[in-house]
Amino acid sequence: VSGPVRIALAGVGTVGAGVVKLLDTQADLLERRCGRRFTVTDVSARDRGRDRGVDLSGMRWHDDAVAMARTAEVDVVVELIGGADGPAKAVCEAALAAGRHVVTANKALLAHHGTALAGRAEDAGLTLAYEAAVAGGIPIIRSLREGLAGNALSRVYGILNGTCNYILTAMRETGRDFDDILAEAQTLGYAEADPSFDVDGIDAAHKLAILASVAFGTQVRLDAVHVEGIRHVSALDIEYAEQLGYRIKLLGIAGRAEGGAIVQRVHPCMVKFGAPIAHVDGVYNAVVAEGDFVGSTMYEGRGAGQGPTASAVVGDLMDIAAGRRSPTFGVPAGMLGTLPPAGMDRHVGAYYLRLMVIDQPGVFASIATALGEHRVSIESVLQRGRNPDDVVPVVMVTHETQEADMLRAVARIAAHPAVVERPTIIRIEAL
Ligand SMILES: NC(=O)c1ccc[n+]([C@@H]2O[C@H](COP(=O)([O-])OP(=O)(O)OC[C@H]3O[C@@H](n4cnc5c(N)ncnc54)[C@H](OP(=O)(O)O)[C@@H]3O)[C@@H](O)[C@H]2O)c1
């Protein structure tokens, strides 16, 4: 192979402009490493007049990104528009149909259509690369797919959303509540005006579905991910967690369950101080992969931002330039498994339970009875001083129990007249 790698860039926002900058700044370094230069010949975005902080003057402008993907004389189309459907999907499909490799940072697209797009790419002998879609600058796709290829993986989990990790970290450090910190994060630009994709766990679910596919060689199944966000995590629970020796993190966890099923779940977790991931704070992301030969490995870094994301996109471009290719999700698309998803009902683990109860004689006894009758046994109880007839928090940690039992017990407790708020339950993870 020789000659420059010709690139069409669809979308020149935060990431797109970062890619243009990186390719320019590192041109010589990249050439020494892969023997070729990169040239962005074609470009498309919505507003031609917008200043993007990069010079696009030598590039052919297209108002229609899909038409560009279909017709531009390039080797690679880089899709940095975003969104699960719409123009991003049409751009990728058009590029593959026209025989161009595709690089994207679009986790929503891959979580919804990853298996189908991988099939199209592989049928055409093309690369569909997406390192930037999961954990931003951390080269986690490569690490799982190439670096750990000699292992059967049992579990992959991580902090996959920097916005949530920032909010939880700030809540702990300041003792302030969710809404307050969210508003501040929006002002600082760490959270979007519409934060629901982040704080409701959807973005983390997109990334987990992709990770699980690579880790376990199964089709991408976003619909099989159990998703809960962080809106219901309170400063009070974070404080109790600290007292009990835990940190609260929003984790995405994918692992093998009994019978070969793969469980995928995103929800707030209590993690012991001693676990390395408990100390990944602020906007940082981290992923832990557990393999049968390698043991536990952890990868940490910036999960978003212009530089880290561009770094991942260009890593993908380097593979294409050098002719390195792996099956999109580690196994040829047609051979990806279709294992049944496992439900949360059969999840087994310890739980944190916080009740707000009116301090009256006999209340605690009836709570204990309800738990006992559903086979939930209590490991420890935190109760601050007595305050007869006032509302007091009762905090408990259970031994390992089945989720279905726990939920039935808590439903019964919630119906007790002395229990005044909806009980808070947070799963405790043994990591
Ligand atoms: N930002 C990050 O840190 C980060 C990290 C990891 C992954 N990602 C992913 O990277 C992708 C891009 O994110 P971003 O933050 O760079 O977004 P962004 O700043 O909003 O940029 C999106 C770009 O797409 C262009 N665009 C929108 N609709 C278009 C259309 N129909 N045709 C052509 N261009 C169109 C926009 O044009 P105008 O500029 O003219 O409006 C803009 O240049 C997303 O999939 C995102 O999930 C981002």
The ligand as a MOL file (V3000), in Angstrom:
LIG
                    3D

  0  0  0     0  0            999 V3000
M  V30 BEGIN CTAB
M  V30 COUNTS 48 52 0 0 0
M  V30 BEGIN ATOM
M  V30 1 N -17.7680 14.8960 22.4870 0
M  V30 2 C -17.1800 13.8310 23.0390 0
M  V30 3 O -16.4090 13.9560 23.9670 0
M  V30 4 C -17.4670 12.4540 22.5020 0
M  V30 5 C -16.8290 11.3570 23.0960 0
M  V30 6 C -17.0570 10.0770 22.5970 0
M  V30 7 C -17.8980 9.9190 21.5230 0
M  V30 8 N -18.5360 11.0020 20.9770 0 CHG=1
M  V30 9 C -19.4270 10.7690 19.8380 0
M  V30 10 O -18.9040 11.4440 18.7110 0
M  V30 11 C -19.9660 11.8540 17.8800 0
M  V30 12 C -19.8460 13.3650 17.6320 0
M  V30 13 O -19.9260 14.0450 18.8660 0
M  V30 14 P -19.5490 15.5880 19.0160 0
M  V30 15 O -19.4410 15.8360 20.4670 0
M  V30 16 O -18.4020 15.9300 18.1400 0 CHG=-1
M  V30 17 O -20.8850 16.2720 18.4710 0
M  V30 18 P -21.0990 17.7700 17.9720 0
M  V30 19 O -20.0490 18.6580 18.5090 0
M  V30 20 O -22.5140 18.0850 18.1980 0
M  V30 21 O -20.8420 17.6510 16.3840 0
M  V30 22 C -21.7510 17.0520 15.5110 0
M  V30 23 C -21.3970 17.4670 14.0920 0
M  V30 24 O -22.2950 16.8220 13.1930 0
M  V30 25 C -22.7620 17.7830 12.2690 0
M  V30 26 N -24.0560 17.3730 11.7670 0
M  V30 27 C -25.2260 17.2760 12.4210 0
M  V30 28 N -26.2000 16.8550 11.5990 0
M  V30 29 C -25.6050 16.6740 10.3980 0
M  V30 30 C -26.0830 16.2570 9.1280 0
M  V30 31 N -27.3570 15.9040 8.9280 0
M  V30 32 N -25.1970 16.1890 8.1100 0
M  V30 33 C -23.9090 16.5400 8.2900 0
M  V30 34 N -23.4050 16.9270 9.4700 0
M  V30 35 C -24.2510 16.9970 10.4990 0
M  V30 36 C -22.8030 19.0950 13.0070 0
M  V30 37 O -22.7860 20.1530 12.0850 0
M  V30 38 P -22.7060 21.7160 12.5570 0
M  V30 39 O -21.3630 21.8590 13.2050 0
M  V30 40 O -22.7840 22.4740 11.3040 0
M  V30 41 O -23.8380 21.9170 13.4900 0
M  V30 42 C -21.5110 18.9730 13.8410 0
M  V30 43 O -20.4170 19.4060 13.0670 0
M  V30 44 C -21.2460 11.4080 18.5710 0
M  V30 45 O -21.6270 10.1540 18.0830 0
M  V30 46 C -20.8140 11.2870 20.0150 0
M  V30 47 O -21.5960 10.3710 20.7470 0
M  V30 48 C -18.3190 12.2490 21.4440 0
M  V30 END ATOM
M  V30 BEGIN BOND
M  V30 1 1 1 2
M  V30 2 2 2 3
M  V30 3 1 2 4
M  V30 4 1 4 5
M  V30 5 2 4 48
M  V30 6 2 5 6
M  V30 7 1 6 7
M  V30 8 2 7 8
M  V30 9 1 8 9
M  V30 10 1 8 48
M  V30 11 1 9 10
M  V30 12 1 9 46
M  V30 13 1 10 11
M  V30 14 1 11 12
M  V30 15 1 11 44
M  V30 16 1 12 13
M  V30 17 1 13 14
M  V30 18 2 14 15
M  V30 19 1 14 16
M  V30 20 1 14 17
M  V30 21 1 17 18
M  V30 22 2 18 19
M  V30 23 1 18 20
M  V30 24 1 18 21
M  V30 25 1 21 22
M  V30 26 1 22 23
M  V30 27 1 23 24
M  V30 28 1 23 42
M  V30 29 1 24 25
M  V30 30 1 25 26
M  V30 31 1 25 36
M  V30 32 1 26 27
M  V30 33 1 26 35
M  V30 34 2 27 28
M  V30 35 1 28 29
M  V30 36 1 29 30
M  V30 37 2 29 35
M  V30 38 1 30 31
M  V30 39 2 30 32
M  V30 40 1 32 33
M  V30 41 2 33 34
M  V30 42 1 34 35
M  V30 43 1 36 37
M  V30 44 1 36 42
M  V30 45 1 37 38
M  V30 46 2 38 39
M  V30 47 1 38 40
M  V30 48 1 38 41
M  V30 49 1 42 43
M  V30 50 1 44 45
M  V30 51 1 44 46
M  V30 52 1 46 47
M  V30 END BOND
M  V30 END CTAB
M  END
